[in-house]
């Protein structure tokens, strides 16, 4: 396995999270990576800490994102695009400052890419309460999927994704749910592109008060906006939104029915990914 990967991590005012993020990436059993820390107009001490860590390890690169275009949407779409422009390697992964990976995540996932089995891959992931480190839900994408499946829900967990950078030449568009819009555009443009799911729990998504996705009452509006920005008619967007809502409810029901009653610290320290319940989502 000789593939290197660029890990793109945008952050804003994340001084409380960056030490854990960097320590988590440093624990990866696969070492051929670069970590791009993209500062998005932080006003705390996060950028200072990131620069100190970059001085210790040449694989860590600190980038200050220029001011985003006037009047454009907030959100991580802009620093992620800056990360894509500066990435050195053909494969990219995304990790937010408050999320975590299993130590073998890159090693296991890159094996698929190194053997030529995948251009895009994702894994299972768990949601955990940041204050208690307790896992509160999990999801596993379908074994394989394409554009039609994405129309009824975003089944690409951003924090588990690895894909070829050349597929993202257009970058993220300025909107909320920018990742969902990108996947819809990408898989429509490349109808033969498949995303392979590695059925292991390798990512951990932190849930806390400042999560953008905690504003769940706004998510249907954001999703409708994605459908419209993708070029879907109002009627079809409404129909897709209904299917999306049903899919979200089914995912939540499956997760609640098969809870993982462990802490994220225990799951991360396991020498192999924590075994998932037998039922797949989707």
N, C-alpha and C positions, 0 to 999 in steps of 0.2 A: 504494500500500500504506500504510494508515494505522492498522494494528493495533498496539497496544502490548502488551507481555508482562511478566508478573511472573515473575522467576526465583527459585525457592525453593531455598535452600541451607542445610540444617541442618549443624551441625558440633559436634564435641566434641574438645577438645584438638588442634586442627588448626593450630597456629601455623606448622608447617612447610609447610603446604599453602596457606594463605590468600593469601599474596602471589602465588603462581602462578595461583590461581583468579581473583582480582580482575583481575590483568593480562590473563588470557585473555578474560574477559568484556569488558573495556575495548577489546579488539581487534576486537570485533564490527563488521562493516561496517554493521549496522543499529543505530541508537542509541536507538530509542524503547523503552526497557526500564527496569525497576527491579530491583535485586538485593537480595533479602531475606536477610540473614545471620542465621540463628537459632542463638543460642548455647544448647547443650544441656548445661548444668552443666560447662563447661570449667573447668580449674584451671591452665591454662597462660596464656601471654600472647596467645593468639589473639584474645580479645575486645578487648583493648587495641588491637591492630593494626587490627582491623575498624572500631573507632570512629574511629581516626585517618583511615582511608580514607574513611569516611562523611562526615567533616568536609570532605573535598576535593571530593566529588561528591554532589550531592543525590539522584542516582538510586540511591545505595547506602543502605540502611536497616538498622540493627542492632537486633535484637530479642532479648531474653533470655527464653527459654522458662520459664514457671513450672514448678514441680515437677510431675512427672507423677502421675496418680492412684496412690495407695498400692497396691502389689502388682501393678501392671500391668507388661506386658512391656517390656524394654529395646528399643532400636532406634530408627531415625529416624522411625517412625510419628508420634510425639508432636510433635517440632519441625516436621515437615511439616504437620501439622494447624494448628499455630500460624501457620505461613506462609500457609496457605490462608485463615485467618481475617483476616489482615492484608493480603492482596494487594489492590491497588487496581484491577487490570486484569482484563478478562474472559478473557484467555488466560493460561495458566500453563505454565511449564516447570520442570524439576527438574534440579539439578546438584549433585552431591556435591563436597566441598572438594578431593578428590584427582583428580577427573575433568576433562576438557578438551573444548572444542568447536573445530571448524574456524572460522576467522574469518567465513566467510560463512553459518554455520549458520542463524542467525535470519533473515537476509535471504532465503535460499532457501526456508526452510520456511514463513515467514510469508506468502510470496507465495501459497501455496495457500490459506491461511486468509483472506487479504485478498480473494481472488477468489471466496470462498464455496464453494470446492471441498471443504473439509474441516472437520469439527468436532474430529477427532482425527487426528494424524499422527505418524509416527515415521520415522526414517532408519536407514541402515546405521551400524554402529559397529565399532571395533577395540579389542581388548584389548592393552595394552602393559605391559611390565615397567617399573615405576616407577624402578628403580635405573639402568637402561640406556637408557630411552626407546625400546626396541626393540619393534616390533609382533609379537605372538605369536599372533594369531588375529583373525578378523573374522566378523561375522555381518550378514546382511541379512534382515529379516522378510519374510514372504510379501507379494506386491503388495497384496492386500486380505484381510482376515480378520474373523471375528466370533466369537461365543461358542463354537461347535463347535470351532474351531481352538484356542482357548485351553484347552479341556479336556485337550488332549494336550501342553501346554507353554506357558510364558509367553513369548510372542514380542513383547512390548512392552518395548523397551529403555528403561529409565527415564530415562537421561541424554539421550535423543534426543527424548523425548515433548513435544509441545505439544497442549494440549486446552483446551476451554472450562471455565472454573472452575465454572460452574453444574452441570456433570456430577458434581462431587466434593462435593456438598452434605453427604453422609454422612461424608466424610473417610476416613482410614485407620484400620483397626481395630487394636487392640493385639496384634500377633502378629509372629513372624518371617515373612519373605516377605509383608509387609503389602501390597506393591504387587500381587503376583499375586492375592491375595484380593480386592483392590479391583477389579481388571480383570474377574475372574470375576463378581463381584456386579454391576458396572456393565453389562457386555455381556449378562448375563441379564435385567437390568431393562429394557435398551434393545435388544431383539433386532434392530432395524433400524439400529442404530448401526454404522457402518463405520469402520475405521481405515485410512487411506491411508499407504502406504509410499513415501517419496521415495528412489529407488534410488541414493543417494550416500553416501559415507563422511564423516559429519559429526560423529561423536562418538568420544571416546577414553576408554576405561575403564581406570583404573590398577589394576595387580595388584601387591600388596605383602603383607608378612607380617601386617598388621593388618586386611586385608579380612575382613569377616564371611563373604563367600562363599568364602573360602579353606578354610573348614571343610566341604569337599565331602562328607565322609563323613556329615555331618548333614543335608545338603540333602534326601535322600529322606524323612527324618522330618519336616522342616519342610514339605515339599510335601504329604505325607500329612495333616499338620495343617491345611493350607490347604483341602484337599478336604473334610475333615470340618467345618471351620468354615463352609464354603460350603454345608453342608447335604447333602452327598453321603453315601450309605450306606457302611458299612465295606467291603462287597463291591465296590461301584462305585469307591470310593476306591482300593482295591488294584488294580483293573483300570486305572484312570486312571494310577496310579503306574507300572505296567508300561509303558504307552504313553509316559508322560513320560520314563522312562529310555531307551527306544529312541530317542525324539526327541532327547534330549541326546547320545546316542552318535552319531547321524547328523549332527547339527550339528558335533560335534567332528571327525568324519571329513572332512566337506566343507571345514572350515576348514583342517585339516592338509593336505589335498590341493591347496588353492589358497592357499598362503601369500602374504602381502604382505611381502616382504623389504625393508622400508624403516623408517626411524626415525619416531617420532611427531612429532618436530620438523620433519622434512622434509614429512610429510603435512600438518601444520598450516600450514606456510608456503607450500604450493602455492596459487596464485591461484584454482584451482578444486579441488573435492573430488577426492581421489585416486581414479583409476578402479578399480572393483572387478572381480575375476574374474567371468567370465560366469555362473557357476552361482549360483542363488538358494538360500538356505536355506529349508527348509519346502516 
